[in-house]
Structures are given as structure tokens and as C-alpha cells.
Amino acid sequence: MTQFKDRVAVVTGASQGIGKAMALDLSKNGAAVAVIDVQKDKAEELVRKITDNTGKASLYAVDVSQTDQVDRTVEDIIKEFGKVDFLINNAGITRDSLMMRMREKDWDLVLAVNLKGVFNFSKAVIRSMARNRFGRIVNISSVVGLMGNAGQSNYSASKAGVLGLTKSLAREVASRNITVNAIAPGYIQTPMTEALPESVKEKFIEIIPMKRFGKPEEIANAVRFLLSDEASYITGEVINVNGGMLM
């Protein structure tokens, strides 16, 4: 498929789960993919999978929370591929704990990766997108950024912050033909959710009307739509993909 032929996509947190599904989907649809992840072994495996299927991909091992690293990485991507058309800010971590027990360093780390990382990469690509008068940015937030979750005040705050950033940046860059939107996934089948005890999984499924976890590919489908020409007049929006968990 060639829907995104000649497009260059940057996907952060691309080595597994939702990020991996998005990177594979973009490649399948013709885009060259800059794979961003600190998990180098898994990311290298993904790049090999893409290139073995005649796609174009390169690995950039970078900590999204480190501004200098991100700036250099985006410069390198533009040198290699010539431009950045799509940015999908997906990198994220959890350090769960009730607030009364939460360590300051766990608060700071989650905010640094999940929110500052979005700021860093968005700021780094905006100038190039503005010059080209084209860009699509999709930020991966979370259902808990909208509804909260006990034991995840740091994660929830970071994902709520992503929504505010999305709407503000969308207003700033719309005149340059750059759209900025967010996806708020519910509970998706990823290595992160697979590690949950069965009793916890059952509890979550009880409050999901569709009675199942989502698949990473279902998030990739929504992202593909927001990157497509069909979504060219959509900006500053949040699409909930959660099986009806939050209505």
C-alpha cells in the first residue's frame, strides 16, 4: 500500500506495544519510519522487520526527556530522510504508587518522559514542518488522563498535560497546515497490561462495555486516519479509543 508514499514518520516509544503497531502500519502504508526508543535491542528487531519487508526505517536510540538529545536526533533524521511529515509522540512510562507513598523522583521521571518528551519532539520538528507548510502530529494520551486512576496520579497528570499541550499547539500551528491531535487509548493489550494480575484485568473488563481490552492495531488504525488526507480539517481533537469505558 502506498497511502503514505514519500512521507517520513517519527514514532517515539516504537519498540513494542502500541508504538510497534503504529510503526509497522506506517511502513506497510509506504512511509519511511524513524524508530525512536531507548530499548535498543527491541527497536533494532523492529527496524529489521520493516526493512526485511522492503520498507525504510532507521533506529535512533534517544531519551525523549533530554532536550539536547532530541534536537540532535531530529537534525539527524532530516539529514537522512530530508524532512519530517508525521510525528507520533507515543513514548511513555509508569511508576505507579498511591500519592502518599509516591517518591518525588518517580513523579519527576514520569512527567519528564510522558509530557516533556512530547514537548521536546514537537518543538524540534515544528520549524521544519512550518517551512514545508505541512505536518501531522498525533500525541498518544490515555483514558486516565481524562478520568484519573487511583495510584497513577503522576501518569494521569502527564497524560492530561498532553491533552492541554495538544490543543494549545494546534492553535499555534494551524495556519501552517500542521494539525495536532491526540488519541486517548483505554486498556490495550500490551506488555504493560499483560503484566497485570488476572484479578486486576477482570476488574477493568467489568467496566468496559465491549468486555475486552483493545488491540494495538486498533490504535494504529485511528492514528492512520488522523495522518491521512481525509483528516486534513481536524485539529486540536481528542479521539477516545476505549471500548466505551469513558463516554
matplotlib code that plots the C-alpha trace (Angstrom):
import matplotlib.pyplot as plt

x = [0.0, 1.3, -1.1, 1.9, 4.5, 7.3, 6.2, 8.6, 7.2, 8.8, 7.4, 8.6, 8.5, 8.3, 9.9, 6.8, 3.1, 1.2, 4.4, 5.4, 2.0, 2.0, 5.5, 4.6, 1.3, 3.0, 5.7, 3.1, 1.4, 4.5, 6.1, 9.8, 9.9, 12.4, 12.1, 12.8, 13.4, 15.8, 15.2, 17.8, 17.6, 13.8, 14.0, 16.7, 14.4, 11.6, 13.8, 14.9, 11.3, 10.5, 13.5, 13.1, 9.6, 11.2, 10.3, 12.5, 13.4, 16.2, 16.8, 17.6, 18.3, 17.3, 15.9, 12.9, 13.2, 16.6, 16.2, 19.7, 19.5, 16.1, 17.3, 20.3, 18.2, 15.7, 18.6, 20.0, 16.5, 16.2, 19.7, 18.9, 15.3, 15.1, 12.1, 9.6, 6.0, 4.5, 5.3, 3.7, 4.5, 4.0, 6.9, 5.6, 6.4, 4.6, 5.8, 2.6, 2.0, -0.5, 0.3, 1.1, 3.8, 5.0, 8.6, 9.4, 11.8, 9.0, 6.8, 9.6, 10.6, 7.0, 6.4, 9.8, 9.2, 5.4, 5.0, 8.3, 9.1, 6.1, 7.2, 10.8, 9.9, 7.1, 9.3, 12.1, 10.0, 7.8, 10.2, 10.8, 7.1, 6.3, 8.9, 7.3, 3.8, 2.8, 2.8, 0.7, 1.4, -0.5, 0.0, -0.8, -2.5, -4.7, -8.2, -6.7, -5.7, -9.4, -10.9, -7.9, -6.9, -6.0, -2.3, -1.5, -1.5, 1.8, 0.8, -2.7, -1.3, 1.2, -1.4, -3.8, -1.0, -0.6, -4.2, -3.6, -0.4, -2.2, -4.9, -2.5, 0.0, -2.9, -3.9, -0.3, 0.5, -2.8, -2.1, 1.0, -1.1, 0.0, -2.6, -2.1, -4.4, -4.5, -5.6, -6.7, -6.5, -8.3, -6.8, -4.8, -3.2, 0.5, 3.4, 2.5, -1.1, -0.1, 2.0, -1.2, -2.6, -5.6, -7.8, -6.9, -7.6, -11.0, -11.8, -11.0, -13.0, -16.1, -16.1, -15.5, -18.8, -17.2, -15.9, -12.3, -9.0, -8.2, -5.5, -2.5, -3.6, -6.9, -4.9, -2.7, -5.9, -7.1, -3.6, -3.5, -6.8, -5.5, -2.4, -4.4, -5.7, -9.2, -8.5, -6.9, -9.5, -9.3, -7.1, -7.0, -9.2, -9.0, -10.2, -11.1, -10.4, -11.5, -14.4, -16.9, -15.0, -15.4, -18.4]
y = [0.0, 3.5, 5.8, 7.5, 7.1, 9.7, 10.6, 10.4, 9.5, 9.7, 7.3, 7.6, 4.6, 2.4, -0.8, -2.6, -2.4, 0.5, 2.1, -1.0, -1.5, 2.1, 1.9, -1.3, 0.2, 3.3, 1.3, -1.0, 2.1, 3.4, 5.8, 5.8, 5.4, 6.9, 4.4, 6.2, 4.1, 3.6, -0.2, -0.6, -4.4, -4.4, -1.4, -3.0, -6.0, -3.8, -2.0, -5.4, -6.5, -3.3, -3.5, -7.2, -6.3, -3.7, -0.8, 2.1, 2.5, 3.7, 3.4, 6.4, 5.5, 8.6, 9.6, 11.7, 13.6, 15.0, 18.1, 18.2, 14.5, 15.1, 18.2, 16.4, 13.4, 15.4, 17.1, 13.6, 12.4, 15.4, 14.8, 11.2, 11.5, 15.1, 16.1, 15.1, 14.8, 12.9, 12.9, 10.3, 11.0, 7.7, 7.2, 6.7, 5.0, 4.3, 4.4, 3.6, 4.4, 6.0, 9.7, 9.4, 6.9, 8.2, 9.2, 12.6, 11.0, 8.8, 11.8, 13.7, 10.8, 10.1, 13.8, 14.1, 11.2, 11.4, 15.1, 16.8, 14.2, 15.4, 19.0, 18.2, 16.3, 18.6, 21.7, 20.0, 19.2, 22.3, 24.6, 22.1, 21.3, 25.1, 25.6, 22.8, 24.0, 20.5, 18.4, 15.9, 15.4, 12.8, 12.6, 9.4, 10.3, 7.9, 7.4, 8.0, 11.5, 12.2, 10.2, 9.7, 6.4, 5.7, 5.0, 6.8, 10.5, 11.0, 9.1, 10.7, 14.2, 13.6, 12.3, 15.2, 17.6, 16.0, 17.0, 20.6, 20.7, 19.2, 21.9, 24.8, 23.7, 23.0, 26.7, 27.9, 26.0, 25.6, 28.4, 26.4, 23.4, 21.5, 19.5, 18.4, 15.8, 13.3, 9.7, 8.6, 4.8, 2.7, -0.6, -2.1, -5.5, -4.5, -5.8, -3.2, -4.6, -8.2, -7.9, -7.1, -9.8, -11.6, -10.2, -6.7, -7.4, -8.8, -5.7, -3.5, -5.6, -5.3, -1.5, -1.7, -2.1, -4.1, -6.5, -6.8, -5.0, -3.2, -4.3, -2.1, -2.3, -0.6, 2.5, 2.3, 2.5, 5.7, 7.2, 6.4, 8.2, 11.4, 11.3, 10.9, 13.5, 12.6, 14.2, 17.4, 19.6, 18.0, 19.6, 20.0, 17.0, 14.0, 10.7, 8.2, 4.5, 2.7, 0.3, 2.6, 2.8, 6.6, 8.1]
z = [0.0, -0.8, 1.0, 2.7, -0.1, 0.2, 3.7, 6.7, 10.1, 13.5, 16.1, 19.7, 22.0, 18.9, 20.1, 21.5, 22.0, 20.5, 19.2, 17.3, 15.8, 14.6, 13.1, 11.2, 10.0, 8.7, 6.9, 5.4, 4.0, 2.4, 4.9, 5.9, 9.7, 12.2, 15.1, 18.4, 21.6, 24.4, 24.2, 21.5, 21.1, 20.6, 18.3, 16.2, 15.8, 14.6, 12.1, 10.7, 10.4, 8.4, 6.1, 5.5, 4.1, 1.8, 4.0, 5.0, 8.7, 10.9, 14.6, 16.8, 20.5, 22.3, 25.7, 24.8, 28.1, 27.1, 25.0, 23.5, 22.5, 20.9, 19.0, 17.6, 16.7, 14.7, 12.9, 12.0, 10.8, 8.5, 7.2, 6.5, 5.2, 4.1, 6.2, 8.9, 7.8, 10.7, 14.4, 16.7, 20.4, 22.0, 24.4, 28.0, 31.3, 34.5, 38.1, 40.0, 43.7, 45.9, 46.3, 50.0, 49.1, 45.8, 45.6, 44.1, 41.6, 40.3, 39.8, 38.1, 35.8, 34.6, 33.8, 32.1, 29.7, 29.2, 29.0, 28.5, 25.8, 23.8, 24.2, 23.1, 20.0, 19.0, 19.3, 17.5, 14.3, 14.2, 12.4, 9.6, 9.2, 9.1, 6.3, 4.3, 5.2, 6.1, 9.2, 11.2, 14.9, 16.9, 20.7, 22.5, 25.8, 27.8, 29.2, 32.7, 31.5, 31.3, 34.2, 36.6, 38.3, 41.9, 42.2, 39.0, 39.9, 38.1, 34.9, 34.9, 35.3, 32.5, 30.1, 31.0, 30.3, 26.8, 26.0, 27.0, 25.0, 22.0, 22.0, 22.5, 19.9, 17.4, 17.7, 17.2, 14.0, 12.2, 9.8, 8.6, 7.5, 10.6, 12.5, 16.1, 17.6, 20.4, 20.8, 24.3, 24.4, 27.0, 28.2, 25.3, 25.1, 25.5, 27.6, 30.2, 30.7, 30.2, 33.4, 35.4, 37.7, 36.3, 39.1, 38.0, 34.4, 35.2, 37.2, 34.3, 31.8, 34.1, 33.4, 29.7, 27.8, 25.0, 27.6, 26.2, 26.0, 22.8, 20.4, 19.5, 15.8, 16.8, 18.0, 14.9, 12.7, 14.5, 14.1, 10.4, 9.9, 11.7, 9.4, 6.3, 3.8, 5.0, 8.3, 7.0, 8.6, 12.0, 14.6, 18.4, 18.8, 21.2, 19.9, 22.6, 21.7, 24.8, 24.0, 25.7, 29.0, 29.1, 27.4]

ax = plt.figure().add_subplot(projection="3d")
ax.plot(x, y, z, "-o")
ax.set_aspect("equal")
plt.show()
